[in-house]
Amino acid sequence: MPDKNFKKLYVDELKDLYSAENQLVKALPKMAKAASSNELRQGFEKHLEQTKRHVERLEKIFRSLDESPKGKKCMGMEGLIKEGAEATDEDFKNAVLDAALIGAAQRVEHYEIAAYGTVCAFAKLLDEPTHADLLQETLDEEKETDDKLMDLSRGINTQALEGVPEAEQKRPDQARKQQKRVA
């Protein structure tokens, strides 16, 4: 029989994630608005919709546990979001701002990957296969988002390094096509 404190830890970690995801629901529209790259903006908007589904999955888990998802604030996510917001307060523009936004978003994704990996492992130990499946689905989506951010960063970081004026900037997908033609 599982230790009651371990199950309490599991619920506590889920509450932390619930808070984190809800903070992201509020932060992602601001990140999308700040992005100068259409592709990055669309990526943030798509991730916002995905994050709303993450919240729904967590709510489903809480209902099955007969627990409230509220009552905890994720201080880690709060710090990551504040740190990311600093990028928009700087004098960064265009691709440099986008590079800063991607960096902030990747830190968030890595935090979420660690957190979802932990609760997924807990769910398996607690013999909660439905929870584990839901959490694994979200974990897979977080890893996919991180991969997409990495792909976007290749073109955007190059543009930021070269100081390409906004009017001359290529979309990251165009930059990849041009790199393939050169190779």
C-alpha positions as CSV (number, residue, x, y, z in Angstrom):
1,M,0.0,0.0,0.0
2,P,1.4,3.4,-1.0
3,D,2.5,5.8,1.7
4,K,0.0,8.5,2.3
5,N,2.7,11.2,2.3
6,F,3.9,10.0,-1.2
7,K,0.3,10.4,-2.5
8,K,0.2,13.8,-0.8
9,L,3.4,14.7,-2.6
10,Y,1.9,13.6,-5.9
11,V,-1.1,15.8,-5.4
12,D,1.1,18.7,-4.4
13,E,3.2,18.3,-7.5
14,L,0.1,18.2,-9.6
15,K,-1.2,21.4,-8.0
16,D,2.2,23.0,-8.7
17,L,1.8,22.1,-12.4
18,Y,-1.8,23.3,-12.5
19,S,-0.6,26.7,-11.2
20,A,2.3,26.7,-13.7
21,E,0.0,25.9,-16.7
22,N,-2.5,28.6,-15.7
23,Q,0.3,31.2,-15.4
24,L,1.4,30.2,-18.9
25,V,-2.1,30.7,-20.2
26,K,-1.8,34.3,-19.1
27,A,1.8,34.8,-20.3
28,L,1.7,33.2,-23.8
29,P,-0.5,35.9,-25.4
30,K,2.0,38.5,-24.2
31,M,4.9,36.6,-25.7
32,A,3.0,36.1,-29.0
33,K,2.3,39.8,-29.1
34,A,5.9,40.7,-28.5
35,A,7.3,38.3,-31.2
36,S,8.3,40.0,-34.5
37,S,8.5,36.7,-36.4
38,N,5.2,35.5,-37.7
39,E,6.3,31.9,-37.3
40,L,7.3,32.4,-33.6
41,R,4.0,34.3,-32.9
42,Q,2.0,31.5,-34.4
43,G,4.0,29.0,-32.4
44,F,3.2,30.8,-29.2
45,E,-0.5,31.0,-30.2
46,K,-0.5,27.2,-30.9
47,H,1.2,26.5,-27.6
48,L,-1.4,28.6,-25.8
49,E,-4.2,26.3,-27.2
50,Q,-2.1,23.3,-26.2
51,T,-1.5,24.7,-22.7
52,K,-5.3,25.0,-22.2
53,R,-5.6,21.3,-23.0
54,H,-2.9,20.6,-20.5
55,V,-5.0,22.4,-17.9
56,E,-8.0,20.3,-18.9
57,R,-6.0,17.1,-18.5
58,L,-4.8,18.1,-15.0
59,E,-8.4,19.0,-14.1
60,K,-9.5,15.5,-15.2
61,I,-6.8,14.0,-13.0
62,F,-7.9,16.1,-10.0
63,R,-11.6,15.1,-10.5
64,S,-10.6,11.4,-10.5
65,L,-8.7,12.0,-7.2
66,D,-11.6,14.0,-5.8
67,E,-9.1,16.8,-5.1
68,S,-9.1,20.5,-5.8
69,P,-6.4,21.7,-8.2
70,K,-6.2,25.0,-6.4
71,G,-4.3,26.1,-3.3
72,K,-0.7,26.3,-4.6
73,K,1.3,28.8,-6.5
74,C,4.1,27.6,-8.7
75,M,7.0,30.0,-7.7
76,G,9.3,28.4,-10.2
77,M,7.1,29.3,-13.1
78,E,6.4,32.7,-11.7
79,G,10.1,33.4,-11.7
80,L,10.6,32.0,-15.2
81,I,7.8,34.2,-16.6
82,K,9.1,37.3,-14.8
83,E,12.6,36.6,-16.2
84,G,11.1,36.1,-19.7
85,A,9.1,39.4,-19.4
86,E,12.4,41.2,-18.8
87,A,13.3,40.5,-22.4
88,T,10.4,42.6,-23.6
89,D,11.5,45.4,-21.2
90,E,15.0,45.6,-22.8
91,D,15.7,47.6,-26.0
92,F,15.8,44.4,-28.0
93,K,14.1,44.5,-31.3
94,N,13.2,42.2,-34.2
95,A,15.3,38.9,-34.3
96,V,17.2,39.8,-31.1
97,L,14.0,40.1,-29.2
98,D,12.7,36.9,-30.8
99,A,15.9,35.1,-29.8
100,A,15.4,36.3,-26.2
101,L,11.7,35.1,-26.3
102,I,12.8,31.7,-27.5
103,G,15.4,31.4,-24.8
104,A,12.7,32.3,-22.2
105,A,10.3,29.8,-23.7
106,Q,12.8,27.0,-23.7
107,R,13.6,27.5,-20.1
108,V,9.8,27.2,-19.4
109,E,9.6,24.0,-21.5
110,H,12.6,22.5,-19.7
111,Y,11.0,23.2,-16.4
112,E,7.7,21.6,-17.5
113,I,9.5,18.6,-19.0
114,A,11.2,18.0,-15.6
115,A,7.9,18.5,-13.7
116,Y,5.8,16.3,-16.0
117,G,8.5,13.6,-16.0
118,T,8.3,13.5,-12.2
119,V,4.6,13.3,-11.8
120,C,4.3,10.8,-14.6
121,A,6.8,8.6,-12.7
122,F,4.8,9.1,-9.5
123,A,1.5,8.2,-11.2
124,K,3.0,4.9,-12.4
125,L,4.3,4.1,-8.9
126,L,0.9,4.9,-7.5
127,D,-0.7,2.5,-10.0
128,E,-2.6,5.3,-11.7
129,P,-2.2,4.2,-15.4
130,T,-4.9,6.7,-16.7
131,H,-3.1,9.6,-15.0
132,A,0.2,8.3,-16.3
133,D,-1.1,8.2,-19.8
134,L,-2.5,11.8,-19.6
135,L,0.7,13.1,-18.1
136,Q,2.8,11.3,-20.7
137,E,0.7,12.9,-23.5
138,T,1.5,16.3,-22.1
139,L,5.1,15.5,-21.5
140,D,5.4,14.4,-25.2
141,E,3.8,17.7,-26.3
142,E,6.2,19.7,-24.1
143,K,9.2,17.9,-25.7
144,E,7.8,18.5,-29.2
145,T,7.4,22.2,-28.4
146,D,11.0,22.4,-27.2
147,D,12.1,20.8,-30.4
148,K,10.1,23.3,-32.5
149,L,11.6,26.2,-30.5
150,M,15.1,24.8,-31.2
151,D,14.3,24.6,-34.9
152,L,13.0,28.2,-34.9
153,S,16.0,29.4,-33.0
154,R,18.4,28.3,-35.7
155,G,17.1,30.9,-38.3
156,I,16.2,33.6,-35.8
157,N,19.5,33.4,-33.9
158,T,21.4,33.7,-37.2
159,Q,19.3,36.8,-38.1
160,A,19.9,38.3,-34.6
161,L,23.7,37.7,-34.9
162,E,23.9,39.3,-38.3
163,G,21.8,42.3,-37.3
164,V,19.4,41.9,-40.2
165,P,17.0,44.8,-40.4
166,E,13.3,43.8,-40.0
167,A,12.4,44.6,-43.6
168,E,15.1,42.2,-44.9
169,Q,14.5,39.4,-42.4
170,K,13.6,36.0,-43.8
171,R,11.2,33.9,-42.0
172,P,13.0,31.0,-40.2
173,D,11.5,28.5,-42.7
174,Q,12.8,30.6,-45.6
175,A,16.3,30.7,-44.0
176,R,16.3,26.9,-43.7
177,K,15.3,26.5,-47.4
178,Q,18.1,28.9,-48.4
179,Q,20.6,27.0,-46.2
180,K,19.6,23.8,-47.9
181,R,20.1,25.3,-51.4
182,V,23.6,26.5,-50.5
183,A,24.7,23.1,-49.1
